[in-house]
Amino acid sequence: MSRWNVVRTQDGSLSFAHPVHGQACHSDSGAWLESLERYARACRLAEVSLRRERVRILDVGTGLGWNLAAALHELPPHVHVEVLCLESDPEVIRQALELHAAQGLAEQEPARSAYGRIAPLLAQALESGKAHDAQMQLRLLLGDARSTLSRAPEREFDAVFLDPFSPGVEGELWDWGFLAELAQSMTEVGILSTYTVSMGVRAGLLAAGLRLGTGPRVGRKASGTLASRSAALEPLPEALLRKLGRRVKARTGRDQGF
């Protein structure tokens, strides 16, 4: 079985590169930095926790588990977190936990302690498919996310972390049909965040009935994409929205009104 290759990122946190195609799981600026800024904060988890005492997260492409660690870091301890994790390869989780046990995945706080909180849950979920502690209830579904999500009863997610490998490598998880299913799984003000700025992906999110916005920049990475039914987002440029609208109309026949 191929081993994932360890990558040390610039903020001192560790990530992996895929053993076959070589694509890294995180920005080289920092695995922890990207998870915190691109996902936990971009999806406004702390803000959601001010309105409700239960937060529901869909984590597509769980990988090492950094996005979950960042989510727990952002949320106050009284808020209950329910997470559905979709991951195709259990080895990436298993090897991350081995590395965590051997040397840790980060040298600095708060990344080190945040991952220490999520690691026992991931280990338990690898064995039984689910895990919980005083704050988080986690369910892990292994396999093709298109089929595992369709079988999952969980819906009404406040946040969707869309973090598979790039559209050129893992194109099936950027398919318009799957993006539509993600959109249907979100609450009215739920936010989806992803690192890609692909025109095809953005058009697919638009076709799914979501508004688009600009995500945060992480290091040298582009700003990424946010999407929501009704949450206020920093809008994309009008010219870009019109171009995306034309792409949606060409494929679906629907005019987006830009």
Residue pairs with C-beta under 8 A, 6 or more apart in sequence:
1 91
2 19
2 20
2 91
3 19
3 95
4 16
4 17
4 18
4 19
4 91
4 92
4 95
5 16
5 17
5 18
5 19
5 22
6 14
6 15
6 16
6 99
7 14
7 15
7 16
7 17
7 24
7 25
7 26
7 28
8 14
8 15
9 15
9 26
9 27
9 28
9 29
9 30
9 31
9 32
9 33
10 28
10 29
10 30
10 219
11 29
11 30
11 31
11 32
11 33
11 108
11 111
12 30
12 32
12 106
12 107
12 108
12 111
13 26
13 30
13 31
13 32
13 33
13 66
13 105
13 106
13 107
13 108
13 111
14 31
14 64
14 99
14 105
14 106
15 24
15 25
15 26
15 31
15 64
15 66
16 24
16 25
16 63
16 64
16 92
16 95
16 96
17 23
17 24
17 25
18 24
18 25
18 165
18 169
21 165
21 169
23 165
23 166
23 169
25 31
25 63
25 64
25 92
26 34
26 35
26 66
27 33
27 34
27 195
27 218
27 219
27 220
27 221
28 219
29 218
29 219
29 220
29 221
30 218
30 219
31 64
31 66
31 105
32 66
32 69
32 70
32 106
32 111
32 114
33 218
33 219
34 66
34 195
34 218
34 219
34 221
35 66
35 67
35 69
35 70
36 70
36 73
36 74
37 216
37 218
38 193
38 195
38 215
38 216
38 218
38 224
39 67
39 70
39 71
39 159
39 161
39 163
39 193
40 67
40 70
40 71
40 73
40 74
41 70
41 74
41 216
42 191
42 193
42 215
42 216
42 224
42 226
43 57
43 158
43 159
43 160
43 161
43 191
43 192
43 193
44 159
44 191
44 231
45 55
45 57
45 71
45 74
45 75
45 158
45 159
46 74
46 75
46 76
48 55
48 158
48 159
49 55
49 75
49 76
49 79
52 79
52 158
53 78
53 79
53 80
54 79
54 80
54 81
54 82
55 75
55 79
55 80
55 81
55 82
55 158
55 159
56 81
56 82
56 83
56 84
56 154
56 156
56 157
56 158
56 159
56 187
57 68
57 71
57 81
57 82
57 83
57 84
57 157
57 158
57 159
57 160
57 161
58 83
58 84
58 86
58 149
58 154
58 157
58 159
58 160
58 161
58 182
58 185
59 67
59 68
59 83
59 84
59 85
59 86
59 161
59 163
60 86
60 145
60 149
60 160
60 161
60 162
60 163
60 164
60 173
60 182
61 86
61 87
61 145
61 161
61 162
61 163
61 164
61 165
61 173
62 68
62 85
62 86
62 87
62 93
62 122
62 140
63 87
63 92
63 93
63 96
63 163
64 92
64 93
64 96
64 105
65 93
65 96
65 115
65 118
65 119
65 122
66 105
66 115
67 161
67 163
68 83
68 85
68 118
68 121
68 122
68 136
68 138
69 111
69 114
69 115
69 117
69 118
70 114
71 81
71 83
71 159
72 81
72 114
72 117
72 118
72 135
72 136
73 110
73 114
75 81
75 135
77 134
77 135
79 135
80 135
80 136
80 137
81 135
81 136
81 137
82 136
82 137
82 154
83 136
83 137
83 138
83 139
84 139
84 141
84 149
84 152
84 154
84 157
85 125
85 138
85 139
85 140
85 141
86 141
86 145
86 148
86 149
87 93
87 140
87 141
87 142
88 142
88 143
88 144
88 145
89 142
90 126
90 142
93 122
93 126
93 140
94 126
96 105
96 122
97 119
97 122
97 123
97 126
99 105
100 115
100 116
100 119
101 119
104 112
104 115
105 111
105 112
105 115
106 112
106 115
117 133
118 136
120 131
120 133
121 131
121 132
121 133
121 136
121 138
122 131
122 138
122 140
123 131
124 130
124 131
125 131
125 138
125 139
125 140
126 140
129 139
129 140
129 141
130 137
130 138
130 139
130 140
131 137
131 138
131 140
132 138
139 152
139 154
141 148
141 149
141 151
141 152
142 148
144 172
145 164
145 173
145 178
146 172
146 173
146 175
146 177
146 178
146 181
149 178
149 181
149 182
149 185
150 181
154 185
155 184
155 185
156 185
156 186
156 187
156 190
157 185
157 186
157 187
157 190
158 186
158 187
158 189
158 190
158 191
159 190
159 191
159 192
159 193
160 182
160 185
160 186
160 190
160 191
160 192
160 193
161 193
161 194
162 173
162 182
162 192
162 193
162 194
163 194
163 195
164 170
164 173
164 174
166 196
167 174
167 196
167 198
167 200
167 201
172 178
174 196
174 198
174 200
174 201
174 204
175 204
176 203
176 204
176 207
176 208
176 251
179 201
179 204
179 205
179 207
179 208
180 204
180 207
180 208
182 192
182 208
183 192
183 205
183 208
183 209
183 210
183 227
183 229
184 208
186 192
186 210
186 228
186 229
187 229
188 229
188 230
189 228
189 229
189 230
189 231
190 228
190 229
190 231
191 226
191 227
191 228
191 231
191 233
192 205
192 210
192 226
192 227
192 228
193 215
193 224
193 225
193 226
194 201
194 215
194 224
194 225
195 215
195 218
195 221
195 222
195 224
195 225
196 224
196 225
197 222
197 223
197 224
197 225
199 243
199 244
199 247
200 247
201 225
202 212
202 225
202 236
202 244
203 244
203 247
203 248
203 251
205 212
205 225
205 227
206 212
206 244
206 245
206 248
206 256
207 248
207 251
207 252
207 254
209 229
210 227
210 228
210 229
211 227
211 228
211 229
211 230
211 231
211 233
211 235
212 225
212 226
212 227
212 233
212 235
212 236
212 241
212 244
213 225
213 226
213 227
213 228
213 233
213 234
213 235
213 236
214 223
214 224
214 225
214 226
214 233
214 234
214 235
214 236
215 223
215 224
215 225
215 226
216 223
216 224
217 223
217 224
218 224
226 233
226 234
227 233
235 241
236 244
238 258
241 256
241 258
242 258
244 256
244 258
245 255
245 256
245 257
245 258
248 254
248 256
249 255
249 256
